[in-house]
């Protein structure tokens, strides 16, 4: 399962913290030890994040998680999805859900701008100072993309993302996976643009599928859709099986010229190097914490010519050496090296 940097586990609780809620209690309720958020090398999985968001929803009675002046009642997301399900197309479903949210609250104004090749969704907060880290506005944009993917039954390409603040260098390594497309900072709006052709497709979900999705909400909205057909996803799956696979090997397996591979990944806001590093990081942390394999063996399995190169890379990812990471996190049993 994909992992998420501790940064997001910390900032997603800020709204609840400002409301006076015991955040440590919320973390424990989600199965997260509060001390883990202070460990520079710790990463949690997507399921843990979904549990934490649900804990915040319940504690505050607010699906806006304390980032707005007024609460969005529990059940709003479920109702918005029901409204969207009735749309004749994915784009129309999104517009219906947007209309519901704009009628329900003036704290967040969401707008859909349509053109011949793209549909842009822009958001504006009435009181942006309540979200100083931009966590919830980013989360809100991602939810609209994920909802589009779920309604379509496939991954809808994200064509561009625009933000009216500087590039977030402190967490950009995570940020670029959330917005896998060309990104513009210091822009005049916060918005994402999606492929209009994909959004013109009919809604491909049933009420039974909606009920199943809502039982685990917001997990489905925070995960890469299972039907993700992007090239980046295909490359990630290949490298998860063989992290040492080179560019020529990846291109050959996909029957693409290496230049075409690089160009198409770049159009999705990604690169082979970025995907490989992400796969290696997740695999390395799992192997060190969950197996007794030597650092040398792990380095070799990940495609490093020598352990020193792996150690340097691991320190860049986590701020500590592999041996120190293992000492801190302990060694479990039966966990295989995979991504």
KEKOL-737192 format. One record per residue (C-alpha): x, y, z; residue in one letter. Coordinates in steps of 0.001 Angstrom, whole numbers, padded with zeros to 6 digits, always signed. Layout:
# residues N
XYZA;...
END
This chain:
# residues 339
+000000+000000+000000X;+001221+003518-000799X;+002625+005525+002099X;+002285+009173+003071X;+004856+011408+004726X;+004284+012335+008373X;+003832+015979+007293X;+000296+015294+006079X;-000624+013390+009236X;+000450+016428+011229X;-001219+019212+009231X;-004532+017394+008741X;-005116+017649+012498X;-004512+021417+012691X;-008194+022307+012373X;-009132+019920+015167X;-006248+021169+017309X;-007495+024756+016979X;-010945+023580+018082X;-009433+022240+021302X;-009727+018548+020449X;-007238+016118+021973X;-005245+015321+018810X;-003273+012530+020467X;-006575+010788+021159X;-007561+011157+017496X;-004253+009678+016387X;-004566+006703+018701X;-008149+006151+017543X;-006756+005909+014012X;-004108+003407+015115X;-001254+005921+014987X;+001173+006440+017869X;+001489+010230+018443X;+005272+009890+018807X;+005471+008700+015199X;+004640+012196+013968X;+007893+013425+015516X;+009994+010791+013765X;+011495+012347+010594X;+011639+008949+008907X;+008102+007776+009665X;+005543+007304+006923X;+001984+006080+007374X;-000136+004205+004877X;-003182+005583+003069X;-005543+003501+005184X;-004164+005103+008363X;-004756+008554+006888X;-008340+007632+005977X;-008954+006429+009547X;-007530+009686+010901X;-009769+011802+008671X;-012803+009798+009818X;-011732+010313+013436X;-011586+014074+012865X;-014977+014082+011143X;-016566+012294+014096X;-014831+014351+016789X;-015852+017673+015238X;-019090+016644+013527X;-017559+018479+010592X;-016491+017126+007219X;-014574+020370+006641X;-012342+019234+009525X;-012304+022569+011354X;-010802+024556+008461X;-013866+026771+007936X;-015966+029041+010133X;-018972+026721+009968X;-019135+022943+010085X;-020149+020835+007110X;-022471+018215+008659X;-021598+014546+008561X;-023239+012886+005591X;-022672+015800+003238X;-020098+013934+001182X;-022387+010910+000885X;-025255+013102-000287X;-023011+014935-002772X;-021997+011571-004238X;-025660+010536-004525X;-026392+013783-006361X;-023412+013234-008663X;-024477+009656-009399X;-027678+010978-011006X;-025761+012974-013610X;-025963+011813-017238X;-022209+012352-017561X;-019256+012555-015210X;-018919+016303-015827X;-022597+016879-015103X;-022324+014763-011957X;-019462+016936-010730X;-021427+020119-011440X;-024404+018788-009474X;-022210+017978-006476X;-020520+021379-006701X;-023917+023085-006748X;-024936+021189-003623X;-021814+022222-001701X;-022137+025875-002772X;-025757+025899-001566X;-024874+024143+001698X;-022074+026521+002690X;-020524+029840+001748X;-017228+028960+003429X;-015804+027296+000303X;-016882+028418-003157X;-016190+025852-005870X;-016564+026667-009571X;-016347+024509-012710X;-015061+026210-015868X;-015615+024241-019082X;-013800+024517-022401X;-013529+022312-025452X;-010656+020183-024107X;-010673+020605-020333X;-012805+021219-017300X;-011199+023309-014576X;-012378+023218-010972X;-011358+026258-008916X;-011842+026771-005178X;-011914+029919-003070X;-012032+029968+000729X;-014004+032734+002438X;-011452+032785+005273X;-008186+031340+003890X;-006358+032202+007118X;-008078+029204+008699X;-006015+026980+006397X;-002531+028540+006574X;-000729+025393+005388X;-003149+025023+002429X;-003802+021457+003554X;-007556+021490+003198X;-007671+023417-000071X;-005281+020862-001587X;-007326+018020-000101X;-010497+019588-001501X;-009074+019804-005021X;-007867+016204-004857X;-011325+015034-003729X;-012889+016474-006885X;-010364+014693-009077X;-010847+011419-007200X;-014629+011742-007418X;-014327+012243-011176X;-012172+009102-011413X;-014620+007094-009331X;-017650+008199-011355X;-015858+007446-014637X;-014570+004074-013463X;-011108+004997-014702X;-008400+007550-014063X;-009275+010931-015523X;-006071+012688-016603X;-005218+015768-014565X;-003875+018243-017133X;-002739+021142-014934X;-002810+022374-011342X;-002583+026060-010379X;-001911+027518-006953X;-001990+031112-005710X;+000976+030572-003397X;+004658+029675-003807X;+005913+026169-004483X;+005796+024224-001164X;+009430+023118-001080X;+009083+021599+002384X;+006709+018883+001193X;+007022+019059-002574X;+008177+015444-002885X;+004738+014350-001660X;+002872+017199-003326X;+003906+016211-006841X;+002347+012751-006421X;-000950+014293-005370X;-000936+016544-008425X;+000665+014406-011182X;+000605+017052-013902X;+002278+020342-014823X;+002007+022691-011851X;+001918+026503-011780X;+002623+028420-008562X;+002008+032064-007651X;-000946+031912-010019X;-004197+033850-009719X;-006287+030880-008542X;-006314+027439-006919X;-007588+025059-009534X;-007093+021773-011317X;-007885+021084-014966X;-009053+017650-016116X;-009485+016077-019538X;-012949+017132-020743X;-013195+014188-023134X;-012945+011707-020250X;-015483+013728-018250X;-018044+013540-021058X;-018298+009794-020480X;-021437+008477-018776X;-021358+007774-015048X;-020317+004138-014759X;-021202+003496-011109X;-024258+001967-009429X;-025938+002679-006107X;-024542-000573-004742X;-021020+000558-005676X;-021715+003923-004043X;-022763+002242-000803X;-019603+000136-000847X;-017391+003166-001505X;-019008+005200+001269X;-018425+002449+003829X;-014701+003100+003503X;-014871+006828+002762X;-012690+008724+002340X;-010239+005873+001593X;-011319+005459-002031X;-010954+009192-002559X;-007413+009182-001171X;-006108+006144-003027X;-004974+005768-006592X;-008053+004385-008382X;-007766+000652-008983X;-008382+001166-012697X;-005568+003721-013007X;-004372+003409-016599X;-001789+006144-016568X;+001668+005336-017818X;+003080+006432-014458X;+001024+003760-012698X;+002153+001068-015151X;+005790+002052-014649X;+005391+002046-010861X;+003953-001481-010935X;+006836-002685-013113X;+009460-001118-010856X;+007741-002503-007773X;+008472-005960-009168X;+012034-005078-010242X;+013377-001770-008844X;+016670-002336-010689X;+015002-002337-014119X;+016635+000305-016312X;+015022+002858-018611X;+015647+000736-021705X;+014101-002302-020018X;+011002-000361-018956X;+010599+001135-022437X;+011038-002251-024104X;+008467-003905-021832X;+005994-001154-022717X;+006925-001310-026433X;+007901+002358-026362X;+011000+004190-027477X;+012886+005495-024398X;+012397+009088-025579X;+008657+008484-025932X;+008572+006991-022442X;+010278+010049-020958X;+008049+012452-022901X;+004804+010757-021868X;+005830+010558-018218X;+006761+014235-018315X;+003293+015060-019710X;+001828+013350-016626X;+004042+015454-014357X;+006322+012553-013526X;+009594+010919-014542X;+011220+007511-014380X;+013689+008787-011770X;+010915+010136-009555X;+008871+006939-009741X;+011920+004757-009086X;+012946+006790-006040X;+009443+006593-004617X;+009334+002813-005093X;+012804+002384-003602X;+012028+004551-000583X;+008852+002653+000332X;+010461-000735-000290X;+013581+000167+001697X;+011721+001386+004777X;+009538-001732+004804X;+012493-004062+004351X;+014560-002418+007084X;+011712-002326+009582X;+010161-005671+008742X;+012954-008080+007792X;+016349-009131+009019X;+017965-008773+005608X;+021289-007021+005533X;+021663-003489+004228X;+023854-004879+001462X;+021158-007331+000354X;+018466-004656+000397X;+020666-002273-001592X;+021325-004947-004215X;+017633-005858-004482X;+016823-002203-005097X;+019369-001957-007897X;+022185-000079-006182X;+025661-000993-007397X;+027095-000516-003914X;+025696-000092-000387X;+027211+003388-000022X;+024995+004730-002810X;+021950+003238-001106X;+022969+004687+002253X;+023330+008173+000763X;+019937+007926-000919X;+018282+006591+002242X;+019706+009442+004300X;+018312+011925+001778X;+014857+010322+002095X;+014694+009976+005861X;+017457+012043+007427X;+019112+008982+008947X;+021209+005967+008002X;+019639+002562+007252X;+021148+001070+010425X;+019775+003857+012608X;+016355+003535+010983X;+016333-000210+011683X;+017448+000317+015278X;+014663+002805+015845X;+011868+000864+014188X;+012814-002687+015126X;+012698-005805+013000X;+009494-007746+012407X;+008904-011130+010843X;+007803-012308+007439X;+007653-009005+005563X;+008907-009337+002015X;+010625-006657-000020X;+007929-005422-002355X;+006178-002224-003253X;
END
